[in-house]
Amino acid sequence: ETFLVTVPPALQDEKLHCYKHPGQEFTYVLEGRLKIVLDGHELVLTRGDSLYFDSGMEHAMLAMDNAPAKFISVVV
């Protein structure tokens, strides 16, 4: 499955929503800066960055810099 995802800017003190599902996930950032929390580790991706991970691990995504972030996600 392929998704085009836009993450709106986070509200102050907004709680992260963690996800966990079967499969593998590939994320490619198109716009903005995206903080990804993956199994308790934080990564920051910017335009052109990508990440491949086991989506059975808890993960959450948060747009940074008070601006939306847009990415393509492929789940297999």
Secondary structure as a PSIPRED ss2 file (coil, helix, strand):
# PSIPRED VFORMAT (PSIPRED V4.0)

   1 E C   1.000  0.000  0.000
   2 T E   0.000  0.000  1.000
   3 F E   0.000  0.000  1.000
   4 L E   0.000  0.000  1.000
   5 V E   0.000  0.000  1.000
   6 T E   0.000  0.000  1.000
   7 V E   0.000  0.000  1.000
   8 P C   1.000  0.000  0.000
   9 P E   0.000  0.000  1.000
  10 A C   1.000  0.000  0.000
  11 L C   1.000  0.000  0.000
  12 Q C   1.000  0.000  0.000
  13 D C   1.000  0.000  0.000
  14 E C   1.000  0.000  0.000
  15 K C   1.000  0.000  0.000
  16 L C   1.000  0.000  0.000
  17 H C   1.000  0.000  0.000
  18 C C   1.000  0.000  0.000
  19 Y E   0.000  0.000  1.000
  20 K C   1.000  0.000  0.000
  21 H C   1.000  0.000  0.000
  22 P C   1.000  0.000  0.000
  23 G C   1.000  0.000  0.000
  24 Q E   0.000  0.000  1.000
  25 E E   0.000  0.000  1.000
  26 F E   0.000  0.000  1.000
  27 T E   0.000  0.000  1.000
  28 Y E   0.000  0.000  1.000
  29 V E   0.000  0.000  1.000
  30 L E   0.000  0.000  1.000
  31 E E   0.000  0.000  1.000
  32 G C   1.000  0.000  0.000
  33 R E   0.000  0.000  1.000
  34 L E   0.000  0.000  1.000
  35 K E   0.000  0.000  1.000
  36 I E   0.000  0.000  1.000
  37 V E   0.000  0.000  1.000
  38 L E   0.000  0.000  1.000
  39 D C   1.000  0.000  0.000
  40 G C   1.000  0.000  0.000
  41 H E   0.000  0.000  1.000
  42 E E   0.000  0.000  1.000
  43 L E   0.000  0.000  1.000
  44 V E   0.000  0.000  1.000
  45 L E   0.000  0.000  1.000
  46 T E   0.000  0.000  1.000
  47 R C   1.000  0.000  0.000
  48 G C   1.000  0.000  0.000
  49 D C   1.000  0.000  0.000
  50 S E   0.000  0.000  1.000
  51 L E   0.000  0.000  1.000
  52 Y E   0.000  0.000  1.000
  53 F E   0.000  0.000  1.000
  54 D E   0.000  0.000  1.000
  55 S C   1.000  0.000  0.000
  56 G C   1.000  0.000  0.000
  57 M C   1.000  0.000  0.000
  58 E C   1.000  0.000  0.000
  59 H E   0.000  0.000  1.000
  60 A E   0.000  0.000  1.000
  61 M E   0.000  0.000  1.000
  62 L E   0.000  0.000  1.000
  63 A E   0.000  0.000  1.000
  64 M C   1.000  0.000  0.000
  65 D C   1.000  0.000  0.000
  66 N C   1.000  0.000  0.000
  67 A C   1.000  0.000  0.000
  68 P C   1.000  0.000  0.000
  69 A E   0.000  0.000  1.000
  70 K E   0.000  0.000  1.000
  71 F E   0.000  0.000  1.000
  72 I E   0.000  0.000  1.000
  73 S E   0.000  0.000  1.000
  74 V E   0.000  0.000  1.000
  75 V E   0.000  0.000  1.000
  76 V C   1.000  0.000  0.000
